Amino acid sequence: MSVTPNRRSVLRGAAVAAASLPLIGSLSAGSAFASAPARRAHPLGANVLVFDPSMSDAAIQAQVDAVFTTQQSNQFGAERYALAFKPGTYNVDINVGFYTHVLGLGDSPDDVVINGHVTVDAQWLGGNGTQNFWRSAENLCIVPPDGLERWAVAQAGPMRRAHIKGNMTLWPSPPGNQWSSGGFLADSVVDGQIDSGSQQQWLSRNDTFGSWTGNNWNMVFVGTDNAPAQHFPNPSYTVVDRTPVVREKPFLTIARDGSYSVFVPALREHSTGTTWASHHRAAGHSIPLSRFHVAQPGDSAATINQALDHGLHLLLTPGVYRLSSPLRVTRPGTVVLGLGLATLQATHRNSLIEVADVGGVSIAGVLLEAASANSPFLLRVGHGRSRIRHAEDPTVLFDVYARIGGAIAGSATVSVQIDSNDVICDNIWLWRADHGNDGSVGWSVNPADTGFLVNGDRVTAYGLAVEHYQKYEVLWNGNHGRTYFFQNEHPYDVPTQAAWVHGSTKGYAAYKVADRVTDHLAWGLGSYCVFNLEANIYTDRAYEVPDTPGVVFTDLMTACLNDAAGGGILHAINNSGDPVQNGFGLYYMNRYANGVATV
């Protein structure tokens, strides 16, 4: 399907109206669901619905449908849900709305079989899947009765540890425009074919497919069996045969005696395919839930920090946590795991999570939000430059998202700052909001300088999306950095060119590698502009790097999606690459190294 050129600005511009759609029904801890079978006593909180095979399919379906009715268009609401399935077989269809986390509780995806669909579609917004954010599914075997699984997501919509017994499509169903934009699939098997349809950009990491068809702008495959052959552009396939180093996300399991644990997969190097398909259970170790502080919304930072200081791990149950000071992770190997898009809000100009310069920490499944002005950063790993190496046991960030504006006005200078060495980032979306609730969005309402600031060495990012920040959106000061897939949009709402300059340079590069860096590699990068105030805004370049032999960008693109004439990106990288401007335009470059562009 061809991509409609101006679809981003038109549809994102309609988002404020969409966000105000009334909800059909609601759920709360005091609702009828409190006495339903899935609400039987368990330690995971009121907004985790735990299902088991002894329940009737009809009862499960009713509860799943009620959650979706509440969450289908609830883009900036405060409700959060996790739908957890004990090992067994279920005959249900699961529509996955906003802030909904669907998870199996087995050791392997094949322990929980859904004979039905686990679907993300976009009929709540006329077939526009470009706003299908903040949802996830993991650790499931999905057997769609018609042979077709649909997962039409944008950013912050990962699927992990899934086994799809059939085909899979990544774009919305008709009617409507059927647009979709972004996604992440990891540690998964799709027996049949994946059709990317209208997806503009996508990352598959450590997956196995029957086959793949379709492409648009930026499709990246890392350590994936049966990925399409390398070709860029048209089709725009960036293929890296092996994943250099990664751990998979920790996940919740339940034993036959009803006790819960969190399984932490082992570090893998130079890997292909999944952790589980050949051995049923992945390598790694389990941590019993008794060694976790199971947090509930309303817990203070002081309460949570006391538990962390006593050596407990942290499970954040679904909800919004308003914090006036940061959570401090100081012990090696600590797991911080969020369920149901657990959301931390900075209410007093504070940071939200500070990780000491230690190894083996996992931060997973959290949404970090500025709910006051002038937080210095939302998440920081380490504190200043360090010579300590953590390659044998790196800290990893999984499904970590930041939001500046959208639901509530706020600001933060930096969203995620990495000072430690050897950190791995696995599916990160950092978003200065371009739309949202009234009074939450505007050039001076939700200001934010930089989304991703890297000072540490040997930091690796798989799936890095950073959008709409007002200065360098990614600023990489550390050496030996690696990025596999980058997605970016420049700020939509630049009011005048004079408001967006530094020195004699128009705008800011979306991805800046500092001048002193001697080694940095990146694959599969896309940067777009949608300057929607018709103010004739330009940026001189999308990517800015030192011209030195060790800094190489492979398969990069720029796009201009402006509706009105005027404005655009003048160069792709440094002073190389044709402009994209004055309406719709695309530009592709195969390689940039040592000042030489290959097109």
C-alpha positions in Angstrom: 0.0 0.0 0.0 1.3 3.4 -0.8 1.7 5.8 2.1 -0.4 9.0 1.9 2.3 11.8 2.0 0.7 14.2 4.5 -1.0 11.7 6.8 1.1 12.5 9.9 0.3 16.1 10.4 -3.4 15.7 9.4 -4.0 12.8 11.7 -1.9 14.0 14.7 -3.7 17.3 14.4 -7.0 15.5 14.9 -5.7 13.9 18.1 -6.8 16.5 20.6 -10.4 15.9 19.5 -9.9 12.2 19.6 -8.5 12.3 23.1 -11.7 13.9 24.4 -13.9 11.1 23.2 -16.2 9.9 25.9 -15.5 6.5 27.5 -18.1 3.8 27.2 -18.3 2.4 30.7 -15.6 2.3 33.3 -13.8 -0.1 35.6 -12.6 0.5 39.1 -11.6 -1.5 42.1 -15.0 -0.9 43.5 -16.9 -2.0 40.4 -18.6 -5.3 39.8 -15.3 -6.7 38.7 -14.1 -6.7 42.3 -16.3 -9.7 43.0 -15.8 -11.5 39.6 -13.8 -14.7 39.5 -10.7 -13.1 38.0 -10.6 -10.9 41.1 -10.0 -13.8 43.5 -7.3 -12.8 46.0 -3.8 -12.6 44.6 -0.9 -10.4 45.5 -0.8 -8.3 42.3 -3.4 -5.6 43.0 -6.9 -4.7 42.0 -6.1 -3.9 38.4 -4.4 -7.2 37.5 -7.1 -9.6 36.3 -5.8 -13.1 36.7 -7.5 -15.8 34.7 -7.3 -19.6 34.9 -8.6 -22.4 32.7 -11.2 -23.4 35.2 -13.2 -20.2 34.5 -15.7 -20.2 31.7 -14.6 -18.7 28.4 -17.7 -16.5 28.5 -16.8 -15.0 31.9 -13.3 -14.3 30.8 -14.5 -12.7 27.5 -16.9 -10.4 29.4 -14.1 -9.1 31.6 -11.7 -8.7 28.7 -14.3 -6.8 26.7 -15.1 -4.5 29.6 -11.5 -3.5 29.9 -11.3 -2.8 26.2 -14.5 -0.7 26.3 -12.8 1.5 28.9 -9.4 1.5 27.3 -10.1 1.6 23.5 -9.8 5.3 23.1 -8.5 6.2 26.6 -5.3 7.7 25.2 -4.5 10.0 28.1 -6.6 8.5 31.0 -5.3 7.3 34.3 -6.7 3.7 34.1 -4.1 0.9 33.9 -4.8 -2.9 33.5 -2.9 -6.2 33.2 -4.7 -9.3 31.9 -2.7 -12.3 33.2 -3.4 -15.9 32.1 -2.3 -18.9 34.1 -1.0 -21.9 32.0 -3.8 -23.5 30.1 -5.9 -23.1 27.0 -8.5 -20.3 26.5 -11.0 -19.7 23.7 -11.3 -15.9 23.8 -10.6 -12.8 21.6 -8.6 -10.1 23.3 -8.7 -6.6 21.9 -5.8 -4.6 23.4 -6.5 -1.0 24.2 -4.4 1.8 25.8 -2.5 0.9 29.0 -3.4 -2.7 28.7 -0.7 -5.4 29.2 -1.6 -9.0 28.2 0.7 -11.6 29.6 1.0 -15.3 30.0 2.2 -16.7 33.3 4.0 -19.8 32.0 7.6 -20.7 31.7 7.3 -20.7 27.9 4.9 -18.9 25.5 3.4 -22.3 24.6 2.2 -22.8 28.2 -0.6 -20.3 27.6 -2.6 -20.9 24.5 -5.1 -18.3 23.2 -7.4 -19.9 20.6 -8.5 -16.5 19.3 -7.0 -13.2 18.4 -4.9 -10.8 20.5 -5.6 -7.8 18.4 -4.5 -4.1 18.1 -6.6 -2.4 15.5 -7.5 1.3 15.0 -11.2 1.7 14.4 -11.4 4.0 17.4 -9.7 6.6 15.2 -11.0 5.8 11.7 -8.3 3.2 10.9 -5.4 5.5 12.0 -3.0 3.2 13.8 -0.3 5.9 14.2 -1.6 6.7 17.7 -1.8 3.1 19.0 0.7 3.7 21.8 1.2 2.3 25.3 0.1 -1.4 25.3 1.8 -4.8 25.1 1.5 -8.5 24.9 4.0 -11.2 26.0 4.6 -14.8 26.8 1.6 -16.2 24.8 0.8 -18.7 22.1 -1.8 -17.2 19.8 -3.8 -19.4 17.5 -6.1 -17.1 15.4 -9.1 -19.1 14.2 -8.9 -17.4 10.7 -5.1 -17.8 10.6 -4.4 -14.1 10.9 -3.1 -12.2 13.9 -3.3 -8.3 13.7 -0.9 -6.1 15.6 -1.3 -2.6 14.2 0.7 -0.5 16.6 2.8 2.6 16.7 5.5 3.4 19.3 5.4 1.8 22.8 3.4 -1.2 21.6 5.8 -4.2 21.9 5.1 -7.8 21.5 7.6 -10.2 23.2 8.0 -13.9 23.7 5.0 -14.8 21.5 4.3 -17.8 19.3 1.9 -17.0 16.5 0.5 -20.1 14.9 -0.6 -18.5 11.7 0.1 -15.3 9.8 0.5 -11.8 11.2 -0.3 -8.4 9.8 0.9 -5.1 11.1 -1.7 -2.7 9.8 -5.3 -1.9 10.7 -8.3 -3.6 9.2 -10.7 -1.7 6.9 -12.6 0.5 6.8 -10.5 3.6 7.3 -7.2 4.7 6.0 -5.3 1.7 7.4 -2.2 3.7 8.4 0.2 2.4 11.1 3.6 3.6 12.2 6.2 1.7 14.2 6.5 -1.4 16.3 8.8 -3.8 18.0 8.8 -7.7 18.0 11.3 -9.6 20.0 12.0 -13.2 21.1 9.0 -14.4 19.1 8.1 -17.1 16.5 5.6 -16.5 13.7 4.9 -19.8 11.9 3.5 -18.1 8.8 4.1 -14.9 7.0 4.3 -11.3 8.4 2.8 -8.7 6.2 4.0 -5.2 7.2 1.4 -3.5 5.1 1.4 0.3 5.8 3.9 0.1 8.7 6.4 2.9 8.1 9.1 1.6 10.4 9.6 -1.6 12.4 12.2 -3.5 14.4 12.3 -7.3 14.7 15.0 -8.6 17.1 15.8 -12.3 17.8 12.6 -13.6 16.1 11.9 -16.5 13.7 9.5 -16.0 10.8 8.0 -18.3 8.2 8.5 -15.4 5.8 8.2 -11.6 5.5 6.5 -9.4 2.9 6.0 -5.7 2.6 8.1 -2.6 3.4 7.9 1.2 3.5 10.5 3.4 5.0 12.7 1.6 7.5 12.4 -2.1 8.4 15.2 -3.4 10.6 16.0 -7.1 11.5 18.6 -8.0 14.1 19.4 -11.6 14.9 16.2 -12.8 13.1 15.8 -16.1 11.4 14.3 -16.0 7.9 14.5 -12.2 7.7 14.3 -10.8 4.2 17.7 -10.2 2.5 19.6 -7.0 3.1 18.4 -4.3 0.6 18.2 -0.6 1.0 16.2 1.2 -0.2 13.1 0.0 -2.1 12.7 -2.4 -0.3 14.2 -0.7 2.8 15.5 -3.8 4.6 18.4 -3.4 7.1 19.6 -6.8 8.2 22.1 -7.5 11.0 22.7 -11.2 11.1 23.4 -11.6 14.8 22.5 -9.7 17.9 25.8 -8.7 19.6 24.7 -8.7 23.2 21.3 -8.7 24.9 19.2 -10.0 27.7 15.5 -10.5 27.3 13.0 -8.7 29.5 12.1 -10.3 32.9 8.6 -11.8 33.1 6.2 -13.0 35.7 5.4 -16.7 36.1 3.3 -18.8 38.4 4.0 -22.3 39.8 1.6 -25.1 40.3 1.3 -24.3 43.9 0.1 -20.7 43.0 3.3 -19.0 44.0 4.6 -16.2 41.7 8.2 -15.6 40.5 9.9 -13.2 38.2 12.2 -15.0 35.6 15.3 -13.1 34.6 16.7 -14.4 31.3 20.5 -14.8 30.9 22.7 -12.6 28.9 23.3 -13.8 25.3 26.0 -12.8 22.8 26.1 -13.1 19.0 22.6 -14.7 19.1 20.0 -15.5 16.5 16.4 -16.6 17.1 14.5 -16.9 20.4 15.6 -17.9 23.9 12.8 -20.5 24.2 11.8 -22.2 21.0 14.5 -24.9 21.1 14.6 -25.5 24.9 11.0 -24.6 26.1 12.5 -22.7 29.0 15.0 -19.9 28.5 18.3 -19.9 30.4 18.3 -17.6 33.4 17.2 -17.5 37.0 13.9 -17.0 38.9 13.3 -14.6 41.8 10.3 -15.5 44.1 7.8 -12.7 44.5 8.5 -12.8 48.2 11.7 -11.0 47.4 9.8 -8.2 45.8 8.1 -5.1 47.2 4.8 -5.3 45.4 3.9 -1.6 45.1 0.5 -0.1 44.8 -0.5 3.3 43.5 -0.3 5.6 46.5 3.0 4.2 47.7 5.4 7.0 48.3 9.0 7.2 47.1 10.1 6.9 50.7 8.2 3.6 51.2 9.5 2.1 48.0 13.1 3.2 48.7 13.0 1.7 52.1 12.1 -1.6 50.5 14.9 -1.2 47.9 17.4 -0.4 50.6 16.5 -3.6 52.4 17.5 -5.6 49.3 14.0 -6.2 47.8 13.2 -6.0 44.1 10.3 -3.9 42.9 7.1 -4.9 41.2 5.0 -1.9 40.2 1.3 -2.9 39.8 -0.9 -1.1 37.3 -1.6 2.5 38.1 -0.2 6.1 38.3 2.4 6.7 41.0 2.8 10.4 41.9 6.3 10.8 43.3 7.9 13.8 44.9 11.4 12.3 44.9 13.2 9.6 42.9 13.3 5.9 43.3 16.9 5.0 44.0 18.3 1.6 42.8 21.7 1.0 44.4 22.1 -2.8 44.5 23.5 -4.8 41.6 21.0 -7.2 40.0 17.9 -5.3 41.1 14.7 -5.9 39.0 12.2 -3.1 38.7 9.3 -4.5 36.7 6.1 -2.7 35.8 2.8 -4.3 35.0 0.0 -2.6 33.0 2.1 0.4 31.9 2.8 1.5 35.5 3.3 5.2 35.3 5.6 7.3 37.5 4.9 11.0 37.6 7.4 13.6 38.8 5.4 16.1 40.8 8.0 18.3 42.5 10.6 19.0 39.8 12.3 15.8 40.7 13.7 12.9 38.8 11.9 9.5 38.9 14.5 6.7 38.8 18.2 7.0 39.7 20.2 3.8 39.2 23.7 3.7 40.8 26.8 2.7 38.8 26.2 -1.0 39.4 25.7 -4.0 37.1 22.8 -6.3 36.3 19.9 -4.0 37.0 16.7 -4.4 35.0 14.2 -1.5 34.5 11.2 -2.8 32.6 7.7 -1.8 31.6 7.4 1.8 33.0 6.1 5.1 31.6 7.9 8.1 33.1 6.0 11.4 33.0 6.9 15.0 33.9 4.0 16.3 36.0 5.8 19.5 37.1 8.2 22.0 35.6 12.0 21.7 35.3 12.9 18.2 36.2 16.6 17.8 35.4 16.0 14.3 34.0 13.5 11.5 34.5 15.7 8.5 34.5 19.5 8.3 35.0 21.8 5.3 35.1 25.1 6.1 36.8 26.1 9.5 38.1 28.9 11.1 36.0 31.5 9.6 33.9 32.9 6.3 35.1 35.7 3.8 34.3 33.8 0.8 35.8 33.0 -1.9 33.2 29.8 -3.8 33.3 30.1 -5.9 30.2 29.8 -9.2 32.0 26.5 -8.1 33.7 25.1 -5.0 32.1 22.1 -2.9 33.2 19.3 -3.1 30.7 16.3 -0.8 30.1 13.3 -2.7 28.6 10.1 -1.0 27.3 10.9 2.3 29.0 8.9 5.3 27.9 9.0 9.0 28.7 6.2 11.5 28.2 6.6 15.3 28.4 3.1 16.8 28.1 0.1 15.0 26.5 -1.8 14.0 29.7 -0.5 16.8 31.9 1.7 19.8 31.4 5.3 19.4 32.6 8.9 19.7 31.5 12.2 17.9 31.9 15.6 19.0 30.5 16.6 15.3 29.7 14.3 12.3 29.7 16.9 9.4 29.9 20.5 9.9 30.8 23.0 7.1 30.6 26.3 7.7 32.5 27.3 4.1 33.2 29.1 2.0 30.8 27.8 -1.1 28.9 24.2 -0.3 29.4 21.7 -1.9 26.9 18.4 -0.2 25.9 15.7 -2.5 24.4 12.7 -0.7 23.0 12.7 2.9 24.2 10.2 5.7 23.2 10.8 9.2 24.5 8.1 11.6 23.5 7.6 15.3 23.9 3.9 15.3 23.2 2.6 16.9 20.0 -1.0 16.4 21.0 -3.0 15.7 24.1 -5.3 17.0 26.7 -6.1 20.7 26.7 -3.4 22.9 28.2 -0.7 20.1 28.1 1.0 20.9 24.8 2.8 23.9 23.4 6.3 25.2 22.7 6.5 26.8 26.1 4.0 24.5 27.9 5.9 21.2 27.7 9.5 22.2 27.0 12.2 19.6 26.8 15.7 19.8 25.5 17.0 16.3 24.9 15.3 12.8 25.0 18.4 10.5 25.2 21.7 11.6 26.5 24.6 9.1 26.6 27.8 9.8 28.4 28.8 6.2 29.1 30.9 4.0 26.8 29.8 0.9 25.0 26.1 1.7 25.3 23.8 -0.3 22.9 20.3 0.6 21.8 17.9 -1.8 20.1 14.8 0.2 19.0 15.3 3.9 19.9 12.5 6.3 19.2 12.8 9.9 20.2 10.4 12.6 19.1 9.8 16.3 19.2 12.4 17.5 21.6 13.6 21.1 21.2 17.4 20.7 21.0 19.5 17.6 20.1 17.0 14.8 20.6 19.8 12.2 20.9 23.1 13.5 22.1 25.8 10.7 22.3 29.0 11.7 24.1 30.2 8.2 24.9 32.5 6.1 22.8 31.7 2.7 21.1 28.0 3.3 21.0 25.7 1.1 18.9 22.2 1.8 17.7 20.0 -0.7 15.8 16.9 1.2 14.6 16.2 4.8 15.2 12.9 6.6 14.6 12.5 10.3 15.1 10.3 13.3 14.4 11.5 16.8 14.8 9.3 19.1 16.9 6.0 19.9 15.1 5.4 23.2 16.9 8.4 25.4 16.2 6.8 28.9 16.2 9.4 30.7 14.2 12.8 30.0 12.8 14.4 32.4 15.2 13.1 30.2 18.1 15.0 27.2 16.7 18.6 28.1 15.9 21.9 27.7 17.6 24.6 30.0 16.4 24.3 30.1 12.6 22.7 26.7 12.4 19.0 26.3 11.7 17.3 23.8 14.1 19.1 20.9 15.7 20.1 17.5 14.5 17.9 14.7 15.7 20.9 12.5 16.4 24.2 14.1 17.4 27.4 12.1 17.9 29.7 14.4 19.8 32.8 15.7 18.1 35.2 13.9 20.4 33.7 10.4 19.7 36.0 8.2 17.7 33.8 5.0 17.4 30.1 4.9 16.9 27.9 2.6 14.6 24.3 2.9 13.7 22.0 0.9 11.4 18.5 1.7 10.1 17.7 5.3 11.0 14.7 7.5 10.0 14.1 11.1 10.8 11.0 13.1 9.7 9.8 16.6 9.9 6.2 17.8 10.2 6.3 21.5 10.9 2.6 22.2 11.3 2.5 25.9 12.1 3.2 26.9 8.5 6.1 29.1 9.7 8.6 28.1 7.0 10.8 26.2 9.4 14.0 24.4 8.4 16.7 22.3 10.1 20.1 22.1 8.5 20.5 18.4 9.1 18.9 15.3 10.6 22.1 13.6 11.8 25.4 15.2 12.9 28.6 13.2 13.4 32.3 13.6 13.4 34.0 12.7 10.2 36.3 10.0 11.5 36.8 6.4 10.3 35.2 4.8 13.4 31.8 6.6 13.0 29.6 4.9 10.4 25.9 5.2 9.7 24.3 2.5 7.6 20.9 2.8 5.9 19.5 6.2 6.9 16.6 8.2 5.6 14.9 11.5 6.0 11.3 12.5 5.2 9.4 15.7 4.9 5.7 15.4 5.6 4.6 19.0 5.7 1.2 19.9 4.4 2.0 23.4 3.4 4.8 24.6 1.1 7.9 25.8 3.0 10.1 24.1 5.5 12.1 20.9 5.6 15.4 19.2 6.3 18.2 20.6 4.2 20.8 17.8 4.5 20.5 14.2 5.7 23.8 14.0 7.6 26.4 16.8 8.2 26.4 18.6 4.8 25.6 15.5 2.8 22.3 14.4 1.3 19.6 16.1 -0.7 17.0 18.3 1.0 13.5 17.1 1.7 11.3 20.2 1.8 8.2 22.1 0.6 5.7 19.3 1.1 6.3 15.6 0.9 9.7 14.1 0.2 11.9 11.2 1.0 15.7 10.8 0.8 17.7 7.6 1.3 21.4 7.1 2.0 23.1 3.7 2.2 26.2 4.7 4.2 28.0 7.6 5.6 31.6 7.1 6.8 34.6 9.5 7.2 32.8 12.3 5.4 31.8 10.2 2.4 28.2 9.5 1.6 27.1 6.4 -0.5 23.7 6.7 -2.1 
